[in-house]
Amino acid sequence: MHFRLISYNIHKGIGGVDRRYDLGRIIETINFYRPDIALLQEVDAGVPRSRHHQQVEILAEATGLTCFAFQRTVSLRVGHYGNAILSRFPLHDTAEIDLTFGPKKPRGALVARWRVPVGEHTKTLVLANVHLGLSGVERMVQLRRLLGASCLASLRARSPLVVAGDYNDVWSSLGRRVMFGCGFQAAGATIRTFPASMPLRPLDRVFYRGDLRAVGAFAGHTQLARRASDHLPLVVDFEFTRK
């Protein structure tokens, strides 16, 4: 079975160039690539800057990815924002992992099991949606904390697992320093996604392991995607490798 995953920092629906709030641009961008799973970061919930919208609910309905989970990572004076997973198929056993490092800005990972019918069987994929910190030491600690969490550490080596999101990994060192040694592969080469208007840095990454194969990966470069957020969406096509 083939499926498509998007990792996308939507920047609360605020354009990276015009600084204008327009969630419709995010919706149109997601719909253009027709994913089966969307791992989103910087999703607002009840925040004045985004008209007090509950963005995860609006996005789920407008994209047809009606199974969703949301993690309120950062609390504001009014409202919250955080990570969301949207899917065409049910999500189970969701877990929120606190990745906050000392006094720095709150960070987190949202984990869920994605179960999809394949013929007479059901395939299970574990998803971890991350938004890591701005310093190198912080990111290393956060990734190791995530991979050591019971919901991931208990998985067998062949269990399909994707850890994706905004790594803030300017120099693309986390693969070599952490992920590859834990059995992960990177989907595609380092694909530049930031800033969206003229991408120079591969801040968004998709790592995977287990009975999965990435058959294609690219950044969404439509004119709309370049305006909708300050990140481009990272799109990966996968297939399960074990029947």
C-alpha positions as CSV (number, residue, x, y, z in Angstrom):
1,M,0.0,0.0,0.0
2,H,1.2,3.5,-0.9
3,F,0.4,6.5,1.2
4,R,1.4,10.2,1.3
5,L,2.5,12.2,4.3
6,I,3.0,15.9,4.7
7,S,5.1,17.6,7.4
8,Y,4.2,21.3,7.5
9,N,4.9,24.1,9.8
10,I,1.9,26.3,9.0
11,H,3.0,29.3,11.1
12,K,-0.5,29.7,12.5
13,G,-1.8,30.4,9.0
14,I,0.2,33.7,8.8
15,G,2.1,34.3,5.6
16,G,5.8,34.4,5.8
17,V,6.1,37.5,3.5
18,D,2.9,39.5,3.8
19,R,2.3,38.5,7.5
20,R,-1.4,38.2,6.7
21,Y,-3.6,35.6,8.4
22,D,-5.3,33.4,5.8
23,L,-5.9,29.8,6.8
24,G,-7.5,29.2,3.4
25,R,-4.1,29.3,1.8
26,I,-2.9,26.5,4.1
27,I,-6.0,24.5,3.3
28,E,-5.5,24.9,-0.4
29,T,-1.9,24.0,-0.2
30,I,-2.6,20.8,1.8
31,N,-5.4,19.8,-0.6
32,F,-3.2,20.4,-3.6
33,Y,-0.9,17.6,-2.4
34,R,-3.7,15.3,-1.3
35,P,-2.0,13.6,1.7
36,D,-3.3,10.7,3.7
37,I,-1.5,12.1,6.8
38,A,-0.6,15.6,7.7
39,L,1.8,16.4,10.6
40,L,1.4,20.1,11.3
41,Q,3.3,22.4,13.6
42,E,2.4,25.9,15.0
43,V,-1.4,25.3,14.9
44,D,-3.4,27.9,16.8
45,A,-6.3,27.2,19.2
46,G,-8.4,30.2,20.3
47,V,-5.7,32.8,19.7
48,P,-6.7,36.4,18.8
49,R,-4.1,36.7,16.0
50,S,-6.0,33.9,14.2
51,R,-9.5,35.1,14.9
52,H,-9.8,32.7,17.8
53,H,-10.1,29.9,15.3
54,Q,-9.8,26.3,16.5
55,Q,-7.5,25.6,13.5
56,V,-7.2,21.8,13.8
57,E,-11.0,21.4,13.6
58,I,-11.2,23.8,10.6
59,L,-8.3,22.1,8.8
60,A,-9.6,18.6,9.5
61,E,-13.0,19.4,7.9
62,A,-11.7,21.4,5.0
63,T,-9.0,18.8,4.0
64,G,-11.1,15.6,4.6
65,L,-8.4,14.5,7.1
66,T,-11.1,14.1,9.7
67,C,-9.3,11.9,12.2
68,F,-7.1,14.2,14.3
69,A,-5.1,14.8,17.5
70,F,-3.9,18.1,18.9
71,Q,-1.2,18.9,21.4
72,R,-1.3,22.3,23.2
73,T,2.4,22.9,23.5
74,V,2.6,26.7,24.2
75,S,0.1,28.6,26.4
76,L,-0.5,32.2,25.5
77,R,-2.3,34.9,27.4
78,V,-5.4,33.9,25.3
79,G,-5.3,30.5,23.6
80,H,-2.6,28.0,22.8
81,Y,-0.6,26.6,19.8
82,G,1.1,23.4,19.2
83,N,1.3,20.2,17.0
84,A,-1.4,18.4,15.2
85,I,-1.8,15.1,13.3
86,L,-4.6,14.9,10.7
87,S,-5.4,11.6,9.0
88,R,-7.9,9.9,6.6
89,F,-7.8,6.9,8.9
90,P,-8.3,6.5,12.7
91,L,-5.6,7.5,15.1
92,H,-5.1,5.5,18.3
93,D,-3.1,5.6,21.6
94,T,-2.1,9.3,21.3
95,A,0.5,10.5,23.6
96,E,2.1,13.9,24.3
97,I,5.8,14.0,25.1
98,D,7.1,17.1,26.9
99,L,10.4,18.1,25.2
100,T,10.9,21.4,27.0
101,F,14.6,21.9,27.8
102,G,15.3,23.8,31.0
103,P,13.9,27.4,31.0
104,K,13.7,27.5,27.2
105,K,10.4,27.8,25.2
106,P,8.0,24.9,25.7
107,R,8.5,22.2,23.1
108,G,6.7,18.9,22.5
109,A,6.1,15.8,20.4
110,L,2.7,14.3,19.6
111,V,2.7,10.6,19.1
112,A,-0.1,8.4,17.6
113,R,-0.7,5.0,16.1
114,W,-2.2,5.2,12.6
115,R,-4.2,2.1,11.6
116,V,-5.3,1.6,8.0
117,P,-7.1,-1.3,6.4
118,V,-5.0,-3.1,3.7
119,G,-7.1,-5.9,2.1
120,E,-8.1,-8.3,4.9
121,H,-5.5,-6.9,7.3
122,T,-4.7,-3.7,9.2
123,K,-1.4,-1.9,9.0
124,T,-0.2,0.1,12.0
125,L,2.2,3.0,11.6
126,V,3.5,5.0,14.6
127,L,3.8,8.7,14.0
128,A,5.7,11.2,16.0
129,N,5.2,14.9,15.2
130,V,8.0,17.1,16.6
131,H,8.9,20.8,16.9
132,L,12.4,21.0,18.3
133,G,14.3,23.9,19.9
134,L,16.7,26.5,18.5
135,S,20.0,25.3,20.0
136,G,22.0,22.3,19.0
137,V,22.3,20.9,22.5
138,E,18.6,21.4,23.1
139,R,17.7,19.5,19.9
140,M,20.0,16.6,20.8
141,V,18.5,16.2,24.3
142,Q,14.9,16.5,22.9
143,L,15.4,13.8,20.3
144,R,17.0,11.4,22.7
145,R,14.2,12.0,25.2
146,L,11.6,11.3,22.6
147,L,13.3,8.1,21.3
148,G,13.6,6.9,24.9
149,A,9.9,7.5,25.7
150,S,8.1,4.2,26.4
151,C,5.7,4.6,23.5
152,L,8.7,4.5,21.1
153,A,11.4,2.6,23.0
154,S,9.1,-0.4,23.3
155,L,8.6,-0.8,19.5
156,R,10.3,-3.6,17.6
157,A,12.9,-2.8,15.1
158,R,10.6,-3.7,12.2
159,S,7.6,-1.7,13.4
160,P,6.9,1.1,11.0
161,L,7.8,4.4,12.6
162,V,8.0,8.0,11.3
163,V,9.5,10.9,13.3
164,A,8.8,14.1,11.3
165,G,8.4,17.8,11.8
166,D,10.2,21.0,12.2
167,Y,13.6,20.0,13.5
168,N,15.1,23.5,13.3
169,D,18.3,21.6,12.3
170,V,20.1,24.4,10.3
171,W,23.1,22.2,9.6
172,S,21.4,18.9,9.0
173,S,23.4,17.2,11.7
174,L,20.7,15.4,13.7
175,G,20.5,12.5,11.2
176,R,24.2,11.7,11.5
177,R,24.4,12.4,15.3
178,V,21.2,10.7,16.5
179,M,18.8,9.3,14.0
180,F,21.0,7.1,11.7
181,G,22.5,5.4,14.7
182,C,19.0,4.5,15.9
183,G,18.1,2.7,12.7
184,F,16.4,5.6,10.9
185,Q,16.7,6.7,7.3
186,A,16.0,10.1,5.9
187,A,13.2,10.6,3.4
188,G,15.0,12.2,0.5
189,A,18.2,14.2,0.6
190,T,18.3,17.4,2.6
191,I,15.3,19.3,1.1
192,R,15.3,23.0,1.7
193,T,12.0,24.3,3.2
194,F,12.8,27.6,4.9
195,P,12.2,30.4,4.3
196,A,9.3,29.5,2.0
197,S,9.7,32.5,-0.4
198,M,13.4,31.5,-1.1
199,P,14.3,28.3,0.8
200,L,17.8,28.1,2.0
201,R,17.6,25.7,5.0
202,P,16.3,22.1,5.4
203,L,14.6,22.8,8.7
204,D,11.8,20.2,8.1
205,R,12.7,16.5,8.0
206,V,11.1,13.1,7.8
207,F,12.9,10.2,9.3
208,Y,11.6,6.6,9.2
209,R,12.5,3.0,10.1
210,G,10.9,-0.4,10.1
211,D,8.9,-2.0,7.3
212,L,8.6,1.2,5.3
213,R,10.1,2.6,2.1
214,A,10.2,6.2,1.0
215,V,9.5,6.2,-2.7
216,G,9.6,10.0,-3.2
217,A,10.1,13.2,-1.3
218,F,9.9,16.9,-2.3
219,A,9.1,20.3,-1.0
220,G,5.9,21.9,-2.2
221,H,6.9,24.8,-4.3
222,T,3.6,26.2,-5.7
223,Q,3.3,30.0,-5.7
224,L,0.6,29.7,-3.0
225,A,2.8,27.5,-0.8
226,R,5.5,30.2,-1.0
227,R,3.1,32.7,0.5
228,A,0.9,30.6,2.9
229,S,3.5,30.1,5.6
230,D,7.2,30.8,6.3
231,H,7.9,27.1,5.7
232,L,7.2,25.0,2.6
233,P,5.4,21.7,3.1
234,L,7.6,18.6,2.9
235,V,5.8,15.8,1.0
236,V,6.9,12.1,1.3
237,D,5.3,9.1,-0.5
238,F,5.7,5.8,1.4
239,E,4.9,2.2,0.9
240,F,4.7,-0.6,3.4
241,T,7.3,-3.3,2.6
242,R,5.9,-6.2,4.5
243,K,2.6,-7.9,3.6
